[in-house]
Amino acid sequence: MTSELAARLALYRIELLSESKEYSLVARESCFALLRIVEGSVPGIGSSGMMTESGMAYLVWREDQPRLVGKGSDVPARADQVESLRAFAGDLKIALESGEE
């Protein structure tokens, strides 16, 4: 991840948790996302998720109901969790797009 990208993310209180050659894990509070990094740019954003008591979980909709689903876990998502994930995903998208020309 470039220092410019890290600075743009920091404007939205999104921090780098871990990175490898092609991927970076970013988070804000309990929300996280996996970014694919290629030559300093981000061609792909993985699904945003949330850390729960049972580990990493992703927001899915079943029969119009939000659920947090992870390995061995499937629980209803609260309205505040849905809003946190939406806000995080939106801010992440804005931060990443602000560097595109």
N, C-alpha and C positions, 0 to 999 in steps of 0.2 A: 504494500500500500504506500502510495506516495505521501509525502508530508502535506502536500496541498489537499489531497483527499481527506486525510486525517483532520486537518484544520477545518474543512467544510463540515465534516461530521460533528466535530466538537461544538460548532455553532448551534447544533441541535441537541447537545448533551449526549451524543452517541459516541461510545468509546470502543476502541479496538480491544478485544479480549484475547484473540489468538490469530495467528496467521501462518500459512504455509506457502509454498511456491505459488500456488494458483488460487488459494482460498483464504478469506479472512472472516472471522466471526466477530460481529459487532453487537453491541447491546446498549440498552438504556433501561434502567431499573430492572424489571423482570422480563422484559421483551428482548428478543434476539433475532438475528438473521445471518445467514451465510451468504457471503458475496463471492462471486467468481472474479478473480483479478487477472487480466491479460494485458501485458505491456503497460501497466499503470492505469488502465481504464477498467470499468466494471461493465462487461457485456451481459451479466446475468445476476439477478438477485433471487436467492432461494426464498421459500416461503418464510414469513415471519412467524415466530413462535413465542412461547412464554415458558419460563421456568416455573414449575409447580412443585408441590411437595413430593410428587411421584417422578420428577425429572422433567426433561424437555417435552413440551406438548405443542401441538399445532391446532389452530382454530379451524374447525370444519363445521359445515352446516348439514344437519340431518333433519329432514322433515321440518324445515324452516326454524330449527332450533340450533343455536350456537353451542358447540361442544369443544372442549380441549382434549385432544386425543394424542396419546404417546404410547410408548411401549408398555403394554400391560395396564393402561389407564385410559378411561373414557368417561369424562365427567362433564356436567353442564357448565357452560361458561357464564359467568356473571356479566351483567351489563357493563360494569366498570372495566372488566378484563377485555371485553370486546372493544370498548372505546380506547383503552390503552394500546392495544395492538393496532387498531386503525390509525391512531395518531402517530405511533412509532413508524409504521409502514409508510405513511404519507410523508413524514419528515425525512425519512431515509431516502425516499424517491426524489424529493425536492433537493436534498443535499447532493445526491449523485448527479442529477440533471443540471445543477447549477455550474458544474464544471465542463459540460459538453459545449461544443461550439458548432 
